[in-house]
Amino acid sequence: NSLNISKSKLENILKKLEDKKIIIFKKFKNAYSLYSGSDINLDELSELNKTKIKNDYEIILSQLPALQPIIAKRHFFETGTQRIFQRFCLVLSNVKKTVEDIIQLDISNASAGAFVFLCKNTEDTKKEFESKLNEISKIKFPKAIIIGSSDAYLEFFNYALEIASLKRVKTSVTAIEGDAVAKKELAARLTAYQNLLFNSLFINFEKANWKFNNKKITTQNLSSIASEVSSKVFNLTPKFQNELIVRDKLSTMAVAASYNLIQRILNNSHEKNLGMEGYPAEFGIYLSIIKSNKLHKNVKDEFKFVEPDKSNKELTAIYDEFLKLIKSKDEPTSLNELYALFEKQPFGIKKGLVPILLALFFMTKHGSFALYNADEQGR
């Protein structure tokens, strides 16, 4: 080195400076700095608290930041339907409890599923953990759950433990409020560890080994994994390229356009382009949803709605299920039942599109089907 001092001699000098409280080693920075002077030893307090909570996984995991959901980009490009997967992290101790924890995760209705990263608890050997992991990977959950793990999880786990410990110090040691040096040091450590935690968590998710339905996924990119799983789970999603309407929550303009289009589907089916002139928003929906799928044709000099072509297997599949459900019942079929059919696997059709498809399918059988409007008593 530039000082021409041996490593052992340098370490000895640093230790003497530490003992005399001239310098202090900051673990979160992995560097020494001048000692500013404080009667509060944050290192000792932090270590003491860590021993108390090191096995309290709930407290430790509560420090993890919320990560952005993963978008299945390729699936979106291919089908026109956007699917997102949230990200969660759990400690795998007991298989039964972990399964219950996964089922109870706060997975949004708008999410297609979730990436669930599982950490090994301190009591299990690596072999025991892998055995439990394989057992959970075989379970089919109501939504698409992608199970993952990584050997490097201890890095972010320890950062979360450091943060939990420092927060306990902050709330339990009242003297810190009156010690400006200790207070500043504590805030700096928390900020540093939170940044380290976020980066480590992000990298662990990216480099984890992921499984879906007990099959290892070789694709490395999380978005590609989400697309691969989406294409398996929703393998009969009809292909519609219209971001205005293929979504769960529609804008005010999209709602108006959808309403206008449905009115024309029901009342102007005999006219070319449903009698639309110019380029209103509903005409764009008509072109991308109806005309592109050849659902509105000129048959013997009269425009009418027709069944999906057999070559369009996805649209034919949902159309057949629509007819099957209605014909299987003696009583009227509620819209709620039809919505549930369209939204469930393997179709996964977005709520904004369902009313238009229902109107289209109804018009192909309007001679044998009827619409009923229930009153407040359900009559």
N, C-alpha and C positions, 0 to 999 in steps of 0.2 A: 504493500500500500504506500501512499504518498508520504505517510509519517514514518515509514520504515520501522513499524512496531509489530511484534509478533501477535498473533491472535490471542494467545493465552495472557500476554502482558496487557493487551487492550481490554480484555474482559476483566482483568484484575483491577485496572484503573477505573473502569465503569462501575464496578461493584463498590469500590471505596467512595466514589462520588455519590452513589445511591445511598450508601449507609450514612453519609453525612448530610443527606437530603439536599444535595446541590442539584442533582438531576433526578428524573423519574422516567421509568420505561412505560410507554403507553402501548399496551397490547393491541388495542384496536387500530393503531397506526403502524404497529411493528417498528417503532422508533423511540429514541430518547428525546426528552425536551427538558428545559430548565424547570426546576421545581418552583412553583409560584408561591407556595406556602399555604398550608391548610391543616387543621387539626383532624380533618376527616379523611380516613383512609378508604377510598372508594373500592380499591382492589379487595381488601379484606371483607368489606360489607357485601360486595357483589358475590364473592366466593361463598360466603356464609349463606346468602339467600339461594344460591344455586344448589347447594346441598339439600335445601329444604324442598325445592320444587323440581328437581331434576327428573323425577318420575311422574310429575303431574302433567300428563300430555295435553290435557284440555287447556291449561294455562299457557303452555309453550306454543301450541298450535294457534291459539287466539292471537298471537303476535304476527302471524303471517299476513302479508298484505294481500288484498284482492287482486288477482291477476285478470287481465283482459280475456274475455272468451275467445275461443278459436273459431274462425270462420272456415267452413268447408268450401274453399274458393273454386276448386275444379268442379265439384258437384253443382255449385251455383251457376257456373258457366255452361255446364252441360244441360241442366234441367230448368234453369231460370228460377229455381227455388233456393232461397238462402237458408242455411242451417248453421246454427252456432252451438258450440260445446263449451260449457263452463269448466272451470278448473278448481279442484279441491285437493286437500291433503289430509290424510288420516294416519293414525298409528295402528298397525295390525297387531293386536294382542290376542283377542279371541275371535275366531271366525264368525260365529253366530252374531256376536255383538257388532262386529265390523259390517256384516251384511245389513243389519238393522240400521246402523249409522249411515250407510250408503243410501238405503231406501228413504231415510229421513232427511237427506241433504236438501238444501234449499235450491232445488233445480227449477228454474223458471219454466212456465208453460211454453214460452217461446223457444226454449232450448230443445235441440234434438237429443241431447244427452250430456255426458260429462267425462272429462279426463279425471280419474281419481288416482292420485299418487299415494302409494302406501309405504310407510316407514316401518322399519323393524323396531320392536320394543327392546329394551335393554336386557331382558331375561332370556329371550330366544337366541338360539344359535342360528347361524346363517342357513343351515339345512332345515331347521324347524320353520324358519320364516318362509323359505321357498316352498315348503310343503303346504303351508297355510295359503300362500299366494296362489299356488296352482289350484287349490280347492275353491277359492273365491273366484278365480278366473273362469271356472266351469259354470258358475251361476248366471242365469239369464234374468236380468232386471227389467222392470216395466219400461224403462228408457234405455237407450244405448249407453252402457257404462264401459269405458275403456280403462283397464287396470294397468298401472305402471309402477315401476320401482327403479332405484338406482343405488349403486354401492356408495355413491358420493353424497348421499342424503344427510350424513352427519354434519356436513359443513353448514348447511342452512339451518339444520336443527339446533346446532350449538349457538349460532347467531341469534336464533329466536329465544333460546334459553338465556343468553346474555341480556337481551332486551327486557325479558320478563323480570330478570333479577334486578336490573337497574331501575325499573319502574317500581319495584317493591321497595328499593332503597329510597327512592324519591318520596314515596308516600309514608314510609315508616320512620325515617330519620328526620325529625323535625329540625334538627340543628342545621341542615343543609340550606334552609331558607335564609338563615342569617350568615351564611358563609358564601360570599360572592365567588370565591375561587372554586370551591367545590361544586357550586351550582352551575357555573359555566362549564366546568370539566364534565359534569354529568350530562348536560345538554349536548355537548360535543360528542360524547361517547354514544349516546342514544342515536343521534343523527348518523354517525359513522356506521354503527351496526345495522341500522335500518336500511341504509344504502347497500351494505354488503349482503344483507338478507335478501333483498329484492333481486339483486344480480345473481346470487347463488341459486335462488329458487327458480328463476327464469332458465338458467343453464341446466339445472337438474331436470326440469320438465322437458327441455329440448333433447337431452341426451339419455332420457330414461328408456328402459325396455318396456314396450307396451303390448298388451294382449287384449283381444276382443273375442268373446265366446270361446275362450281357451286356445285361441290361435294367435301365435306371435305375429306381430306386424313388422315387416322389414323396412317399410318406408320410414325415413327419419324425420322428415318435416311434419310438424303437428297439423298444419293445414291439410297436407296430403293424407295424413292418417284420418282426419275428420271426414275428408271426401270419400276415402275408401270405405269407411264404416257407414257413412250416409248412403252410399250406393248399394250396400248390402242390405241395410235395414229398410230403406225406402226404394226398393228396386222397381216399384211400379208407380213412381211419381210421374204424372203426365208432364210433358215438356212444353212450357209456356214462357216465352220471352217478353215479359211485360212487368217492369219493376213498379209501375204505378198501382197494379192490382194484385200481383202475386206477393202478398204480405199479410200478416195477421192484423195489423192496425193500419187503416186507410186514412189518408189525408182528407180534408173536407172536399177538395176538388175530386179526389178519386171516388169518394162516396157518391157525390152528385153524378159523376160520369157512369158509375156502376148502376145507379138507380135509373138513369135515362136509358142506358143500354137494355136493362131488363124490361123496361116498359116497351121498348121497340121489339124485343125478342117475342114478347107475348102478344103484341098488337100489330106488328108490321112484318111478320115472317114471310109474307107473299111478295114483298118488294125487294128489289135489288139493293144490296147494302143496307137493308132494313129501312129504306127510305131516307137515309141520312144524306144531307148535302153539306158541302164544305168540309172542314176538318175539326169537328168538335173532339173533345178528349175521348168520348165514348167510341168514336170512329177508329181511333188508334187501338183501343181494346178489341173492337170487332175484328180488325185486321189480324192482330197477333194471337187472339184466342180462338176466334171462330173461323175466319176465312182461311188462315194458314193451316188449320187442321181439317179443312173441307167439310165443315159441319153444316154449312148453309149453301145449297146448290140450286141450280136451275134444272128442275126435273119436268120434262114435257111442258116447256114454256111457262113454268110456274116455280117461283122460288119457294123453297121449303127447307126445314131442318131435317137432317138425316142422321142415322146412327154412325158412330165412328167407324172408319175403315179398319178392317181386321189387321191390316199391316201396322196400325198404330196400337201396339199391344197394351201400352200403359193406359191410354184413354179407353180402350175397349174393356179392359179389366175393371175399371171403376164404374163404367156404364153398366156392365153385366151385374156387378155387385149391387148397384143402385136398383136395377129391375128385380133382382133376386130378393132383396130385402122387402120391397113393396109387395111383391106377389106372394111372399111367404106368410103374410099376415091377413087376417080377416078384417081387422080394424084399421083405421087410417094410420099412416106412419108419420110421426111427428118430425118437425124440422130438426129438433135436437138429435134424434136418432140418425138422421141423414148426415148432419154435421159430424157426428162422432164417427160414422163410417168413412167419410171423406178424409178426416184428419188423422185417423189411426194408421199404424203400419199395415201394409207396406206402401200406402199411398202418400200420407203426409202432406195433404193439400192444404195450403194456407187459407185461413178464414175469409180473407177478402175475395178469394176466387170462388168459393163455394156457392154463393147465391147465383152467380152467373151460370155455373155448370148445372145447377139444379133447374134453372129456367130452361136451359138448352135441352137437357135430358127430358124434362117434362114435355117440351114441345114436339119431341120425336114421337111421343105417345099420347098427345093431347086428345086423341079420339077415344082412348080407353082409360085415361087417368083424369082425376079431378082435384082441384085445390079447395081446401076448406080453411076457413078462418075461425079459430076458436075464440070464444068470448072469455070473460074473466072467470067463469065457472068451468072453463075447459070444454064447453059444449060446441 
